[in-house]
Amino acid sequence: MSPHAVIDVGSNTIHLLVGEVENGAVLPITGEKVSARLGARVDETGSIEKVRIPLAADAIKLFARLATLNGAPEPAVLATSAVRDAKNGPALVEEVLEKAGLEMRLISGDEEALLGFRGAVSALGPDFSWDDKKALVVDLGGGSAQLILGDGMNGPQRQVSLSLGSNRTTERFVRHDPPKARELENLRGAVFGMLPDWELPEDAAVVAIGGSARAILRLTRDSLTVERLGKFAEEMSAKPSAVLAREEGLAPERARVMPAAITTLAAILEHFGGSRLTVARGGIREGAILTMADEAGNRSNSKG
């Protein structure tokens, strides 16, 4: 097995994952992350703050070097909604090419959804049997949310990209720190108004991926029903984000968006009639590595 590497340039965080593929799952070799907050105020100004561009490019250059040191070939550099939606996103693409010699690819919402779905499926493990039933995968990022409906055997059948990322919804609806109850209620109503009218079977699983979903999994082991998520949003709104970050070991930017993220996921679960939310640790990075491994295998087979 040869390792592969992906650098995921998200709205809050830039992640490196180096991993190998075995039996349809990604085995991590190393991973790193840095908070760049490229999505900060993009919804308001339409642009990435200029000071963040060289810092992000430097981080990507360092991560590429780490990938090489761990035996991976040139990493795939994938940028999602923060860079995709920003007027000056091409400036970051140029800076990464100049500093790191890497082509950053602005992936579409549809491709982001496909990679996230595949990564989620791979990370759920053999104990989560859904080959014969539907699952709704919710990839909640900082700038957007991808909703993908499909199954483990046939892959995605429907997908949509919505402006419901936790950075974006916090900037739009949350004016206070901690949030007021009416602010989260207004966000909840807005989420309901944006969700597609898809009919899910009663036994369909609702699976969340992304940084906020992983933070929820770390902070509570309770069954994530609509009622528990609603209560959890209240708990995360009881203290200023700086206190929450210190007490719970969250990055400050993650603590600030947690109430909006939890409220969004609760509204999605309620809208689709799910009994509970399952959190998967896989996502776009795992999906990208699985795809890279497939492509490498196809090239090897064609040469043979």
C-alpha positions as a printed Julia matrix, in Angstrom:
304×3 Matrix{Float64}:
   0.0    0.0     0.0
   1.2    3.48   -0.83
   0.1    6.43    1.29
  -1.86   9.32   -0.15
  -2.25  12.83    1.19
  -4.94  15.48    1.01
  -4.94  19.06    2.28
  -8.49  20.22    2.95
  -8.78  24.01    2.92
 -11.98  24.68    4.84
 -13.74  27.74    6.16
 -12.39  27.39    9.7
  -9.47  25.02    9.48
  -6.86  23.72    7.07
  -6.38  19.97    7.58
  -3.71  17.55    6.39
  -4.47  13.84    6.27
  -1.96  11.23    5.15
  -3.33   7.72    5.03
  -3.39   4.3     3.42
  -6.43   2.41    2.2
  -7.15  -1.09    3.48
 -10.39  -3.02    2.98
 -12.25   0.1     1.88
 -11.23   2.17    4.9
  -8.61   4.88    5.37
  -5.92   4.09    7.93
  -4.43   7.42    9.1
  -0.65   7.78    9.13
  -0.57  11.36   10.31
  -2.79  14.38   10.41
  -2.33  18.02   11.25
  -4.55  21.07   11.34
  -4.27  24.82   11.7
  -6.98  27.36   12.3
  -6.91  29.86    9.43
 -10.53  31.07    9.56
 -10.6   31.82    5.85
 -14.38  32.03    6.0
 -14.43  34.82    8.59
 -16.68  37.63    7.3
 -16.79  36.2     3.76
 -20.58  36.2     3.95
 -20.49  39.89    4.93
 -17.72  41.24    2.7
 -17.55  38.69   -0.1
 -13.77  38.34    0.34
 -11.18  36.5     2.41
  -9.39  38.88    4.74
  -6.1   39.66    3.0
  -3.91  38.95    6.02
  -5.13  35.35    6.05
  -4.01  34.49    2.51
  -0.2   34.32    3.05
  -0.69  32.54    6.39
  -2.85  29.89    4.73
  -0.36  29.44    1.89
   2.49  28.99    4.39
   0.49  26.34    6.24
  -0.24  24.47    3.01
   3.45  24.55    2.1
   4.36  23.1     5.51
   1.68  20.41    5.26
   2.94  19.4     1.81
   6.4   18.93    3.29
   4.98  16.81    6.12
   3.16  14.66    3.57
   6.44  14.04    1.73
   8.21  13.14    4.98
   5.49  10.53    5.59
   6.0    8.88    2.22
   3.07  10.38    0.29
   3.38  11.78   -3.22
   2.21  15.31   -4.01
  -0.92  15.99   -1.94
  -4.27  16.95   -3.38
  -5.17  20.47   -2.21
  -8.94  20.9    -2.11
 -10.67  24.16   -1.26
 -14.32  24.29   -0.26
 -16.9   27.03    0.16
 -14.84  29.76    1.86
 -12.42  29.97   -1.06
 -15.02  29.0    -3.65
 -17.38  31.79   -2.63
 -14.81  34.54   -2.07
 -14.15  37.13   -4.76
 -10.44  36.94   -4.0
 -10.29  33.15   -3.79
  -8.07  33.09   -6.91
  -5.5   35.15   -4.97
  -5.06  32.26   -2.54
  -4.82  29.8    -5.42
  -2.01  31.9    -6.92
  -0.22  32.27   -3.57
  -0.28  28.5    -2.98
   1.11  27.87   -6.45
   3.88  30.41   -5.93
   4.87  29.36   -2.4
   4.22  25.62   -2.42
   4.23  24.78   -6.13
   0.84  23.12   -5.74
  -2.36  23.47   -7.74
  -5.25  24.18   -5.41
  -8.53  22.89   -6.76
 -11.8   24.68   -5.97
 -14.21  21.79   -5.74
 -17.9   22.29   -6.39
 -20.6   21.73   -3.79
 -21.59  18.56   -5.65
 -18.07  17.14   -5.56
 -17.73  18.11   -1.91
 -20.95  16.2    -1.23
 -19.76  13.1    -3.1
 -16.41  12.99   -1.29
 -18.06  13.61    2.07
 -20.58  10.82    1.5
 -17.88   8.35    0.55
 -15.75   9.3     3.52
 -18.7    8.94    5.89
 -19.6    5.5     4.54
 -16.01   4.31    4.96
 -15.75   5.55    8.54
 -18.94   4.05    9.94
 -17.36   0.61   10.16
 -18.72  -2.94    9.81
 -21.08  -2.65   12.79
 -23.15   0.0    10.99
 -25.1   -2.02    8.43
 -26.86   0.13    5.87
 -26.22  -1.65    2.57
 -29.94  -2.19    2.12
 -31.29   1.08    3.51
 -30.99   4.79    2.9
 -28.84   7.24    4.79
 -28.79  11.02    4.81
 -25.25  12.32    5.27
 -25.0   15.91    6.52
 -21.57  17.47    5.98
 -21.73  20.63    8.09
 -18.8   22.9     7.34
 -18.08  26.51    8.14
 -19.45  28.03    4.93
 -21.92  25.48    3.65
 -23.73  22.27    4.44
 -23.9   19.39    1.99
 -26.86  17.02    2.27
 -26.44  13.71    0.48
 -29.06  10.96    0.35
 -27.98   7.5    -0.74
 -26.99   4.05    0.44
 -23.82   2.1     1.02
 -24.14  -0.04   -2.1
 -25.23   2.46   -4.76
 -23.77   5.65   -3.37
 -25.47   9.06   -3.49
 -28.78   9.49   -5.3
 -29.56  13.08   -4.3
 -27.42  15.91   -3.04
 -27.71  19.61   -2.39
 -25.34  22.31   -1.12
 -26.89  24.91    1.18
 -25.57  28.13    2.76
 -25.94  26.67    6.25
 -22.3   26.43    7.35
 -21.78  27.18   11.03
 -19.63  30.28   10.4
 -22.18  31.69    8.01
 -25.22  31.02   10.18
 -23.46  32.44   13.25
 -22.62  35.64   11.38
 -26.17  35.94   10.04
 -28.22  35.11   13.11
 -26.11  35.28   16.28
 -25.44  38.84   17.43
 -24.68  38.09   21.07
 -22.1   35.96   22.85
 -23.57  33.83   24.31
 -26.49  33.65   21.87
 -29.99  34.72   22.82
 -32.71  32.07   22.61
 -34.58  34.08   19.96
 -31.48  34.17   17.76
 -31.25  30.39   17.68
 -35.0   30.13   17.16
 -34.72  32.45   14.15
 -31.89  30.29   12.81
 -34.0   27.16   13.32
 -36.81  28.66   11.26
 -34.39  29.67    8.5
 -32.99  26.12    8.33
 -36.48  24.66    7.94
 -37.11  27.11    5.11
 -34.04  26.01    3.16
 -34.19  22.23    3.46
 -35.34  20.11    0.5
 -38.62  18.24    0.6
 -37.13  14.75    0.44
 -39.05  11.75    1.7
 -36.87   9.48    3.84
 -37.82   5.91    4.77
 -38.54   5.39    8.46
 -35.36   3.37    8.97
 -33.08   5.86    7.19
 -30.0    6.86    9.16
 -29.05  10.53    9.55
 -25.27  10.84    9.73
 -23.35  14.04   10.49
 -19.72  14.71    9.54
 -17.46  17.74    9.92
 -15.62  19.52   12.71
 -18.68  20.64   14.66
 -20.18  17.14   14.51
 -16.93  15.65   15.85
 -16.91  18.25   18.65
 -20.46  17.21   19.6
 -19.34  13.58   19.75
 -16.46  14.52   22.04
 -18.57  16.66   24.35
 -21.51  14.3    24.87
 -21.98  10.57   24.57
 -25.75  10.83   24.87
 -28.07   9.58   22.13
 -28.44  12.58   19.84
 -32.19  12.89   19.49
 -33.89  16.13   18.46
 -34.72  16.79   22.1
 -31.15  16.14   23.3
 -29.66  18.34   20.58
 -32.05  21.15   21.49
 -31.05  20.88   25.15
 -27.39  20.67   24.18
 -27.66  23.9    22.16
 -29.06  25.55   25.31
 -26.16  24.21   27.38
 -23.61  25.53   24.86
 -25.39  28.9    24.95
 -25.22  29.27   28.72
 -21.69  30.69   28.75
 -19.65  33.07   26.59
 -17.64  31.28   23.92
 -14.32  32.18   25.57
 -15.38  30.42   28.78
 -16.77  27.48   26.81
 -13.5   27.15   24.9
 -11.44  27.14   28.09
 -13.65  24.72   30.02
 -14.32  22.26   27.19
 -10.96  22.41   25.38
 -12.45  23.82   22.18
 -10.74  26.15   19.77
 -12.23  29.64   20.33
 -13.63  29.81   16.8
 -15.25  26.38   17.25
 -16.78  27.38   20.58
 -18.27  30.5    19.01
 -20.17  28.55   16.33
 -21.23  25.51   18.35
 -24.72  26.76   19.32
 -25.56  27.52   15.69
 -24.09  24.22   14.51
 -26.08  22.17   17.02
 -29.27  24.11   16.26
 -28.79  23.49   12.54
 -28.25  19.76   12.98
 -31.26  19.49   15.3
 -33.46  21.24   12.74
 -32.25  18.94    9.95
 -32.91  15.84   12.05
 -36.41  17.12   12.97
 -37.24  18.13    9.38
 -36.46  14.66    8.02
 -38.06  12.79   10.91
 -34.88  11.06   12.04
 -34.9    9.29   15.39
 -31.33  10.2    16.23
 -28.16  11.63   14.74
 -25.1    9.44   14.18
 -21.7   11.17   14.02
 -19.04   9.71   11.72
 -15.37  10.61   11.91
 -14.83  10.32    8.17
 -15.53  13.0     5.61
 -14.16  14.82    2.61
 -10.51  13.98    3.38
 -11.17  10.26    3.69
 -13.32  10.37    0.55
 -10.53  12.1    -1.35
  -7.92   9.53   -0.26
 -10.21   6.65   -1.26
 -10.67   8.27   -4.68
  -6.91   8.82   -5.08
  -6.26   5.19   -4.19
  -8.81   4.04   -6.78
  -7.2    6.22   -9.45
  -3.74   4.9    -8.57
  -5.04   1.33   -8.79
  -6.64   1.99  -12.17
  -3.39   3.44  -13.53
  -1.46   0.41  -12.25
  -3.92  -2.0   -13.82
  -3.81  -0.22  -17.17
  -0.02  -0.44  -17.22
  -0.14  -4.12  -16.33
